[in-house]
């Protein structure tokens, strides 16, 4: 059964995330048949989805807005997949489709799996290229370099990749995916095991970040992006909706300051839509929240309060610079911001 972002499955007790089915890569040399080309591809996302949010943040930090266009789906799916009902005539203005499934069908008509975001679509053919959320952002950082903005940060530094890969694997298993294993568990033992793992890892990350500003090295990297997209959703949805309620993010001094530091960094918070996040989780996951009621809280104003993390040093963008203003068409509406 496909639920949520379209890449999850759960059975009688244990939750299992499906592997990405379309794993072609867009590379500088085009070895998979998909060369990096400005304007050729369209990134389809939901601002509700943490996996898609990684790609939105990476694209913005790297300054790829002019090279890789962005389609934002309605946070509420139906049985026909992600919908483009936020656009005029309920169609994506570039791809001309009403549902992301149409791009999947153009690539593989008998594809049996769920329709997930992020997805990159080839504009000329209308075919899906990849939905490999684990690899997609790494390729944006390493294969799209000729199209990066001047001053773009190095989000996957060669000298730190072994350490980054190890940290990101732990974060994925226990935090990124761990909250889903807790939220979709249908057995008490499975839930408790997943929830315990979430908070053990969060405590370890809090300790790691006590004396260092970023997860790996002294600049923002892909590792920080991957942790942030879960932390920013923690109190609004995972704490209550997914029953990860040992404590709130705002109750851990280090992680709360770390998350606020990133949120207030250009490229992070300006991509977050809390309205989309809450409406998606509470209305789509009817097995968990059958009434579809979206809670009023929590108070989001704390995201804009001082964090003092700059006292730890670090250089957010390394030798580079912050990204420029958000393109007008991509500004998050007021109801989605603190």
C-alpha positions in Angstrom: 0.0 0.0 0.0 1.4 3.4 -1.0 0.9 6.3 1.4 2.4 9.6 2.3 5.0 10.8 -0.1 4.3 7.8 -2.3 7.4 5.8 -1.4 6.3 4.1 1.8 4.7 0.8 2.5 3.4 -0.8 5.6 2.0 -4.2 6.4 0.4 -5.7 9.5 3.1 -4.4 11.9 6.4 -3.2 10.3 6.8 -0.2 8.1 9.0 -0.5 5.1 10.2 2.2 2.7 10.2 1.2 -0.9 13.4 1.7 -3.0 13.4 4.2 -5.8 12.4 2.4 -9.0 13.8 5.0 -11.5 17.4 5.5 -10.6 18.8 7.0 -13.8 21.3 9.8 -13.1 21.6 13.2 -14.8 25.3 13.6 -15.1 27.9 16.0 -16.7 28.9 13.3 -19.2 25.4 12.0 -19.8 26.5 8.4 -19.2 22.9 7.3 -18.4 21.5 9.1 -21.4 20.6 12.2 -19.4 23.2 15.0 -19.7 23.1 18.1 -17.5 21.5 20.8 -19.6 20.1 24.1 -18.5 16.3 24.3 -19.0 15.9 20.7 -20.1 14.5 19.3 -16.8 11.8 20.1 -14.3 12.0 19.3 -10.6 8.6 18.2 -9.2 8.2 18.5 -5.4 5.8 18.8 -2.6 6.8 21.3 0.0 5.2 18.9 2.5 7.6 16.1 1.8 11.0 16.0 3.6 12.7 14.0 0.8 11.6 16.6 -1.8 12.5 19.4 0.6 16.1 18.3 0.4 16.1 18.9 -3.3 14.4 22.3 -3.0 17.0 23.5 -0.4 20.0 22.1 -2.5 18.7 23.7 -5.6 18.4 27.1 -3.9 21.8 27.0 -2.1 23.5 26.0 -5.4 21.7 28.7 -7.4 20.1 26.3 -9.9 16.8 28.1 -10.1 17.5 29.3 -13.6 18.8 26.0 -14.8 16.3 23.5 -13.2 12.7 24.7 -13.1 10.4 23.9 -10.1 6.9 22.5 -10.0 5.2 22.5 -6.6 2.4 20.0 -6.2 -0.7 20.3 -4.1 0.1 18.9 -0.6 -3.1 16.8 -0.7 -2.9 13.9 -3.1 -5.7 11.7 -4.3 -5.7 8.2 -5.7 -4.3 9.6 -9.0 -1.1 10.8 -7.3 0.3 14.3 -6.8 -1.8 17.0 -8.3 -1.0 20.3 -9.9 -4.0 22.0 -8.6 -2.0 25.0 -7.4 -1.5 26.0 -11.0 -4.0 27.6 -13.4 -6.4 25.1 -15.0 -5.0 22.5 -12.6 -2.1 21.7 -15.0 1.6 22.2 -14.6 2.4 25.1 -17.0 5.6 23.6 -18.3 4.8 19.9 -18.5 1.1 20.4 -19.4 0.0 17.5 -17.1 -2.5 17.4 -14.3 -0.9 14.6 -12.3 2.7 13.5 -11.7 1.6 9.9 -12.6 1.4 11.1 -16.2 5.2 11.5 -16.3 5.6 8.1 -14.7 3.3 6.6 -17.3 5.2 8.3 -20.1 8.4 6.6 -18.9 6.9 3.1 -18.1 3.3 2.5 -18.8 3.0 -0.6 -16.7 4.9 0.8 -13.7 3.3 -0.9 -10.6 4.7 1.3 -7.8 3.7 4.5 -6.1 4.3 8.0 -7.5 6.8 9.7 -5.3 8.5 13.1 -5.0 11.1 14.5 -5.6 11.0 13.6 -9.3 12.9 15.1 -12.2 11.0 15.1 -15.5 12.5 15.5 -19.0 10.6 18.5 -20.4 10.9 17.6 -24.2 9.7 14.1 -23.8 7.5 14.5 -20.7 9.1 11.3 -19.2 10.2 10.8 -15.7 14.0 10.7 -15.4 14.6 9.8 -11.7 12.8 9.6 -8.4 16.0 8.5 -6.6 15.8 10.9 -3.7 19.0 9.6 -2.1 21.1 10.2 -5.1 19.4 13.2 -6.7 20.7 15.9 -4.3 24.3 14.5 -4.4 24.2 14.8 -8.2 23.0 18.4 -8.0 26.0 19.1 -5.8 28.6 17.2 -7.9 27.4 16.8 -11.5 25.7 20.2 -12.0 28.7 22.2 -11.0 29.0 24.1 -14.4 25.6 25.5 -13.7 26.1 26.5 -10.1 25.9 30.1 -9.2 29.1 32.0 -8.4 29.8 31.5 -4.7 27.8 28.3 -4.4 28.8 26.2 -1.4 30.4 22.7 -1.7 27.6 20.6 -0.2 29.5 17.3 -0.7 33.2 18.0 -0.1 35.4 15.3 -1.4 37.6 15.2 1.7 34.6 14.7 4.0 32.5 12.2 2.1 33.4 9.1 4.1 32.4 10.8 7.4 29.4 12.4 5.8 28.1 9.1 4.3 28.4 7.5 7.8 26.6 10.3 9.5 23.9 10.5 6.9 23.3 6.7 7.0 22.7 6.9 10.8 20.5 9.9 10.4 18.5 8.2 7.7 18.0 4.9 9.5 17.0 6.3 12.9 15.7 9.8 12.3 14.6 10.5 8.7 13.0 7.1 8.2 12.7 6.3 11.9 9.9 8.7 12.5 7.9 7.0 9.7 8.6 3.6 11.2 7.2 4.8 14.5 4.3 6.6 12.9 3.1 3.8 10.8 3.8 0.9 13.2 0.7 -1.2 13.9 2.3 -3.2 16.7 3.3 -1.9 20.1 6.7 -3.5 20.1 7.5 -2.2 16.6 6.5 1.3 17.6 8.5 1.3 20.8 11.6 0.0 19.0 11.4 2.7 16.3 10.5 5.5 18.8 13.4 4.5 21.1 15.8 4.6 18.1 14.6 8.0 17.1 15.3 9.6 20.5 18.6 7.7 21.0 19.9 9.1 17.8 18.6 12.6 18.5 20.4 12.5 21.8 23.6 11.5 20.1 23.2 14.2 17.5 22.6 16.8 20.2 25.8 15.7 22.0 27.7 15.9 18.6 26.4 19.4 18.0 27.1 20.8 21.4 30.5 22.1 20.4 30.3 22.2 16.7 28.0 24.3 14.5 27.4 21.8 11.7 27.3 18.0 11.5 30.5 17.5 9.5 33.2 20.1 9.0 32.7 23.8 9.6 30.3 24.6 6.8 26.8 23.6 5.7 26.8 20.3 3.9 24.3 17.7 2.5 24.3 16.1 6.0 22.8 19.2 7.6 20.2 19.5 4.9 19.1 15.9 5.5 18.8 16.3 9.2 17.1 19.7 9.0 14.2 18.5 6.8 13.1 16.1 9.6 13.8 18.5 12.5 11.7 21.3 10.9 8.7 18.8 10.8 9.3 17.4 14.2 7.1 19.5 16.5 4.4 20.3 13.8 3.8 16.7 12.8 6.1 13.9 14.0 5.7 14.7 17.8 1.9 14.2 17.8 0.9 12.6 14.5 3.7 10.0 14.5 3.7 9.6 18.3 7.4 10.6 18.6 6.5 12.3 21.8 9.3 11.6 24.3 10.1 15.3 24.0 9.7 18.1 21.6 12.5 19.5 19.5 12.0 22.8 21.2 12.8 21.1 24.5 16.3 20.1 23.5 18.4 23.2 23.8 21.1 22.2 21.3 19.0 20.7 18.5 16.5 23.5 18.8 19.2 26.1 18.4 20.8 24.2 15.6 17.5 23.9 13.7 16.8 27.6 14.2 20.3 28.5 13.0 19.6 26.6 9.7 16.1 27.9 9.4 17.3 31.4 9.5 20.0 30.7 6.9 19.0 31.8 3.4 18.0 28.7 1.4 16.5 26.8 4.4 13.6 28.5 6.1 12.6 30.4 3.0 11.7 27.1 1.4 9.6 25.7 4.3 5.8 25.8 4.0 4.4 24.8 7.4 0.8 25.0 6.0 1.6 22.4 3.3 3.4 20.2 5.9 0.5 20.1 8.4 -2.3 19.7 5.8 -0.5 16.9 4.0 0.3 14.8 7.0 -2.9 15.2 8.9 -5.3 15.0 5.9 -3.5 12.4 3.8 -2.6 9.8 6.4 -6.2 8.8 7.2 -5.2 5.5 8.7 -3.5 7.5 11.5 -5.8 10.5 11.6 -9.2 9.4 10.2 -11.0 12.7 11.0 -8.6 14.7 8.8 -8.6 17.5 11.4 -5.5 19.7 11.2 -4.3 21.0 14.6 -3.9 24.7 15.1 -0.5 24.5 16.9 2.3 24.6 17.6 3.3 28.2 17.8 5.8 28.7 15.0 7.2 32.1 16.1 10.1 30.6 17.9 11.8 29.7 14.7 12.7 33.3 14.3 14.2 33.8 17.7 18.0 34.3 18.3 20.0 31.0 18.4 23.5 32.1 19.4 25.0 29.3 17.3 27.4 31.7 15.6 29.4 31.7 18.8 30.6 28.2 17.8 32.3 29.6 14.7 31.9 27.9 11.4 31.4 29.4 8.0 27.9 28.6 6.7 28.9 28.9 3.0 32.6 28.2 3.3 34.4 30.4 0.8 31.2 31.1 -0.9 28.2 33.4 -0.4 24.5 33.1 0.6 22.0 32.6 -2.2 20.1 35.7 -3.5 16.5 36.5 -3.0 13.9 33.8 -3.5 12.4 34.0 -7.1 9.0 35.8 -6.9 7.1 32.7 -8.2 8.6 30.5 -5.5 8.0 32.6 -2.4 6.2 30.6 0.3 2.7 32.2 1.0 2.3 34.0 4.4 0.1 31.2 5.8 3.0 28.8 5.5 5.6 31.0 7.3 6.1 31.7 11.0 
